[in-house]
Amino acid sequence: MTELESKDALILHLERTLKLERQTLRDQFAMAALTGLATHRNLSTDGAMMVLAVDAYLIADNMITERLEQ
């Protein structure tokens, strides 16, 4: 690996790390929803985790909408 490739890899790693550290309220709501959903779903089918993630963010979006209406 050249020095430039090494620097590019480091920059990419840092960008991903920083993105993970910037959790939004939506992300926090989705994580909470995901915890509940995962305990009540069969995750053995193909694509089940993707469906779970989508459902968690749909719930999070509804929670934010409800929160804004208060």
N, C-alpha and C positions, 0 to 999 in steps of 0.2 A: 504494500500500500504506500503510495507516495505521500509526501507531506501535505499536499493540497487535498488529497482524498481523505486523509486523516482529519484535517481541519473541517472539511465539509461534513464528515460523519459526526464530529463533535458538535458542530452547529446544529445539525438535524436533531441530535439527541437533546441538546439544551432547549430547542424550540418545543419539542414534544413534552419535555419535563415542565416547562413553564406553562404550556397549555393545560396540562393536567392539574397544575396548582391553582388555576383560575376557575374554580368551580362556581357556577352560577346558582342562584336560588332554584332555578329549574332543574339543574343537575342534582341538587340536594333533595328536592322533592322526588325526582325520578329514582334516586337511590333508595329512598324510603319505600316508595311504591314497589320497587323491584324486590326488596326483601320480603314483603308480604306476598307478592305474586309468586315468587319462587317456592314458597312453602306450600302453595295450593295448586301447583300445576305439575303435570307429567312432562318432564324434560327429556324423555327418551327419544322423541321423534326428531327427524332432521329439521333444522330451522327453528326448533322450539325456542332456543335462546334469542334468536333475532326477533321472533314474535313477542317474546317477553320484554325485550328492550324497547320495542316500539310501543307496546302497551304501557310500560312504565312512563315513557315520555308523554303519552296521551293523557295519562292520569296527572302527571306533573303540569301539563298545560291547563287542564281543567282546574287544578288547584290554584294556579296563578290567576286564572280568569276569575274564579270565585273570590280570591283574595283582593283583587282590584275592585270588585263590585261592592266590597264591604265599606 
